[in-house]
Each structure stands twice: as C-alpha cells, then as structure tokens.
C-alpha cells in the first residue's frame, strides 16, 4: 500500500503545483485587469461626448468590452458606477458588431488585422476606444494603457479623438503621452 502511495505522490504533487501556479497567474492577471478597468472608468469621467451623442446617452453610458473571461470579469468591478449624472453599464461583446450601441469600447488582444478593421468601421464615430499598449493607440485607438515596470502609462491619439468629436480633459492629457500632435 505504501509503495502505491509513493508511486502516485510525485504526479499528484506536480499537478497540485501546476494548479496552484495557474491560479496565482489568474489572480495576478485579474488584479492587473481590474486596475486597468478602474483607469478606464476614470478616462470615461474625463471625456465629453458631442451634443448629438449626448442625446443617445440617456440614463446610462454603455461601456462595451471585448476580451477573454479575465478581462470581462475584471470590468464587473466598475459596472453601475456613476459618471456625472449617468450610470455606467458594462456590456460584454462576444462578436465584433453593434458598436453603434456603445459609447465606450474596451478592446483586449485582437489580432492586428481585425483591430484595424474595427478602427475602420468606427472611424469618426463618437465612440471612445481604450485598449492595451502604445501600439493600440498608434494604430488608431484613442487611449492605450501600457504597464511598464508596474506603472501605467497613458498613450492618447489626439487626432483620432478629435476626428470623433470627443473631448478628453486637459487635466487627463497632462498625464498622458500624446500621439500624433
């Protein structure tokens, strides 16, 4: 009996270690994504939509999220938060369509060719786009969030913001690296 236990003990310990490592990585990823969600909420708070878009924003600001389960779960932390006199509503998108129902679009990890097509589809619409990294903003997104050594850097593509008739507060722009001036 003891020999049988000894035989199965190393694989069980290995499996236990693997599952523990996976759960730690998941928790770290969820924590990082939750921080990005909170930053995205503050970006929304410092953004103003044009008058014609304001009429579409009735009681809630529809904040659409494209991403995996970790990303979508992290954004539940900001669901129903108050932004001015409106409530933020998180909408998890499983398909890349119906962007006209969104006021904010957070995009995580799309292939470059698909991301570029999304930017073409929403070009000049008053839709605030937020994603991860400098490349997101450089390729046509409005705000890219980049984690460098534990500090988040904001990259704002000002020409794209202006083409969409959105206005990002100068207070927020002072904290950002501006692209395309």
N, C-alpha and C positions, 0 to 999 in steps of 0.2 A: 504494500500500500504506500509506504513512504517513498519507494522508488518511482511509483506512478506520479505522486505529487511533485517530486523533484523533476520529473520529465516534463510536466506541464507548467511548472513555475516560471522558467525563463520566458516562454512565449506570452504568458499572462502578464508578467511584469512589463514586457516590451509593449504589449497592447495598452496596458494601463498608462505607461509613459507617453505613448503616442496620442492617446485620447486626451490626456492632461495637457500636453503641448498644444494640440489643436484647440482645446477650449480656451487656453491662455491667449493664443493668437486671435481667436474670435473675439474675446473680450477686449483685447487691445485695439483691434480693428473697429469694433463697435464704439469704443470710447473715442477714438480719433474721429470717426464719422459723426458722432454726437456733437463733438466740438465744432466740426465743420457745419453741422446743421444750425447750431446756435449762432455762428458767424453769418450764415446765410440769412437767418432771421433779422439780424442787425443790419445787413445790407438792404433788405426789404424796407426796414424802418427809415433808412436814409435815402430812399428812392421815391421820386414823384412821377406819376403817370400823367400823360397829357389829358386834357379835358374830355376828349372823345372816348378815351379808355376809361376814365373815371365813371362814366355813365354805365359801363359794363360791370364795373366793380360795385355791386350793390352792398350786401351785408358782409361778404367775405372776399378775401384775396385767395384765389385758387393757386396753390403752390404745388406744381406737378413735379414728380420725382421719377427719374429713370435710373435704375441701378439694381444691384443684386439685393438679396434679402437683408444683408447687414446694413446697406445704405438705406433701404426703405424702413427698416426697424428704427434706425437712428433718428429719422425725421419725425417719428411719432412723438418725440420729446418736445417738438415745437407746435404740434397740432393744437388748434384752438387758442393759440396765443393772440393777444390783442396787438394790432398795429394801427395806431391812430384811433379811428372810430370803427375799424373793421376787425373781423376775426380771420385769422389765417387758417385755411383748410388744406390739409395735405391730401394730394391725390396721387396715388401710386399708379404709374402708367406701365402697362405690360407691352404696349405697342406704340410705335412711333407715329401717332396720328392724333387728331383732335387737339392740336396745340392752340387753336383759337379759343378754347375753353380755359386756357391757362393764363395767368398774369405773371407767374414766375415759373421758370423751368430749370431744375437742377439736373445736370447730366453727369453720370459717373460711368467711366470706362466703356465708351462706344468706340468701335473701330473708326479709324480716321476718315475713310470714305463715307461711312454712314453719318458721322458727325458733320462733315462738310455738307452733305445733302440736307441735314436738318437745318443748318445755318442758311442754306439757300431757300428752304421752304418758309422760314420765319423772317426772312430779311425784311427790314423796315417795319415790322410789326411791333407794337408797344409791349414786348414780352421780354422781361428781364431774364437773361440767361446766366447761370452760375455753374461752374464746373471746377475740376481739379487741375491745377498746374498752369504754368506760364503758357504752354502750348495751346491750352483751351482758349485762352483769351487772344493769343496771337493769330489763331486760325479763324476767328470770327465770333467767339463767345464774348460776352460783356465783362464778366468778372471771373478770373481764375484764382483759386485758392491753392497756395503751394506751401507745404510743410517742409521747412529747411531747418534741420537741427532743432526740432521742437518748437520753432516759431513759425507762425502762419504769415505768409506774405500775400498781399492782395495785388493782383495784376488787373488793371482796368483798361479795356479797349475803348477809349473815349470816342473815336469816330463811330463805332458801331452803336454805342449808347446814344449818341446824338442823332444818328440816322433813324433810330426807333422812336425819337421824340421823348425819350426818358430823360430824367434829370437826377443825377446822383449828387448828393450834398457835397459841397466843397470841404466840409469837415471830414467826410469819409475819404475824399480824394487826396487829402493831405497825407493820409496814412498809406496810400497805395502807390504802386509803381505804375505810371501811365504808359500805355502802349499807343503808338500812332499819333503822337502830337505833331 
